[in-house]
Amino acid sequence: MFWNWIGRTQEEIEQARRDWMEGSRFGEVKGYEGAPLPAPELPSVPLKARGRVR
C-alpha cells in the first residue's frame, strides 16, 4: 500500500499513481470543489511488502 493505492507489485503501484495523475482510472470525487490532489512522489527505493499480520 502506498498513499491511497494497494498493489501486489511495485509496477501496479507505479501504474496506479500514473492513472491518478492522468485522471484516467479513479473517477471523480463528488462534493469536493477543489482541484484534484496530486499524488506524492514515489520513494527512490523499491517499496517493500509488509507481509501479513494477524
LOVEX-772739 format. One line per 4 residues: for each residue x, y, z of N, C-alpha, C. Coordinates in nm, 2 decimals. Atoms other than C-alpha are relative to their C-alpha. Example, Ala and Ser with C-alpha at 12.3 -4.5 7.8 and 13.67 -1.06 7.14 Angstrom:
2
0.09/-0.12/0.00/1.23/-0.45/0.78/0.09/0.12/0.00; -0.09/-0.11/0.00/1.37/-0.11/0.71/-0.08/0.11/0.08
***
This chain:
54
0.08/-0.12/0.00/0.00/0.00/0.00/0.09/0.12/0.00; -0.07/-0.13/0.01/0.12/0.35/-0.09/-0.10/0.10/-0.02; 0.09/-0.11/0.00/-0.08/0.66/-0.03/-0.14/-0.06/0.00; 0.13/0.06/0.00/-0.43/0.55/-0.14/-0.02/-0.12/-0.09
0.01/0.11/0.10/-0.34/0.26/-0.36/0.05/-0.13/0.07; -0.04/0.13/-0.04/-0.30/-0.11/-0.29/0.04/-0.08/-0.12; -0.04/0.08/0.12/-0.10/-0.33/-0.53/0.09/-0.11/0.04; -0.08/0.12/-0.03/0.07/-0.66/-0.54/0.15/0.02/-0.03
-0.13/-0.02/0.04/0.38/-0.53/-0.71/0.03/0.15/-0.01; -0.05/-0.14/0.02/0.59/-0.21/-0.75/-0.06/0.06/-0.12; 0.05/-0.04/0.13/0.47/-0.19/-1.11/-0.15/0.04/0.02; 0.14/-0.04/-0.02/0.10/-0.19/-1.00/-0.02/0.13/0.07
0.01/-0.12/-0.07/0.16/0.09/-0.76/0.04/0.12/-0.09; -0.04/-0.10/0.09/0.35/0.29/-1.02/-0.11/0.03/-0.10; 0.11/-0.02/0.10/0.06/0.24/-1.27/-0.11/0.07/0.07; 0.10/-0.07/-0.07/-0.19/0.35/-1.01/0.03/0.14/0.02
-0.04/-0.14/-0.01/0.00/0.67/-0.95/-0.02/0.07/-0.13; 0.01/-0.06/0.13/0.02/0.74/-1.32/-0.15/0.02/-0.03; 0.14/-0.01/0.03/-0.35/0.67/-1.36/-0.07/0.11/0.08; 0.06/-0.10/-0.08/-0.44/0.90/-1.07/0.04/0.14/-0.05
-0.05/-0.13/0.04/-0.22/1.19/-1.20/-0.07/0.03/-0.14; 0.07/-0.03/0.13/-0.38/1.15/-1.55/-0.15/0.01/0.01; 0.15/0.00/-0.02/-0.73/1.12/-1.41/-0.07/-0.10/-0.09; 0.06/0.10/0.09/-0.79/0.81/-1.62/-0.06/-0.12/0.06
0.05/0.13/-0.05/-0.90/0.54/-1.38/-0.09/0.02/0.13; 0.07/0.00/-0.13/-1.04/0.65/-1.04/-0.12/0.09/0.01; 0.13/-0.08/-0.01/-1.33/0.88/-1.13/0.01/0.13/0.07; 0.01/-0.14/-0.06/-1.44/1.20/-0.97/-0.05/-0.01/0.15
0.04/-0.01/-0.14/-1.48/1.28/-0.60/-0.12/0.10/0.00; 0.12/-0.08/-0.01/-1.84/1.41/-0.56/0.01/0.09/0.12; 0.01/-0.09/-0.11/-1.88/1.72/-0.34/0.13/0.07/0.03; -0.12/-0.07/-0.02/-1.52/1.83/-0.35/0.02/0.09/-0.11
-0.01/-0.10/0.10/-1.48/2.15/-0.53/0.14/0.05/-0.04; -0.14/-0.04/0.03/-1.10/2.19/-0.53/0.06/-0.08/-0.12; -0.07/0.07/0.11/-0.85/2.08/-0.79/0.04/-0.14/0.06; -0.05/0.13/-0.05/-0.75/1.71/-0.77/0.13/0.01/0.08
-0.12/0.00/-0.08/-0.49/1.64/-0.51/0.11/-0.07/-0.08; -0.10/0.07/0.07/-0.16/1.55/-0.67/0.06/-0.11/0.09; -0.06/0.11/-0.07/-0.01/1.22/-0.57/0.14/0.03/0.04; -0.14/-0.02/-0.04/0.31/1.22/-0.37/0.10/-0.08/-0.09
-0.10/0.07/0.07/0.63/1.12/-0.54/0.02/-0.14/0.06; -0.04/0.13/-0.06/0.72/0.75/-0.50/0.14/0.01/0.06; -0.13/0.00/-0.06/1.02/0.68/-0.28/0.10/-0.04/-0.11; -0.10/0.04/0.10/1.35/0.64/-0.47/0.05/-0.14/0.02
-0.03/0.14/-0.03/1.39/0.29/-0.32/-0.12/-0.08/-0.03; 0.11/0.09/0.02/1.17/-0.01/-0.41/-0.09/-0.01/0.12; 0.09/0.03/-0.11/0.86/-0.05/-0.20/0.01/-0.14/0.05; -0.02/0.13/-0.06/0.87/-0.34/0.04/-0.13/-0.05/0.06
0.13/0.05/-0.05/0.57/-0.56/0.12/0.02/-0.02/0.15; -0.01/0.02/-0.14/0.49/-0.56/0.49/-0.03/-0.14/0.05; 0.03/0.13/-0.04/0.37/-0.91/0.50/-0.13/-0.01/0.07; 0.13/0.02/-0.07/0.06/-1.05/0.67/0.02/0.01/0.15
0.00/-0.01/-0.14/-0.01/-0.96/1.02/-0.14/-0.03/0.05; 0.13/0.03/-0.04/-0.29/-1.12/1.20/-0.01/0.01/0.15
***
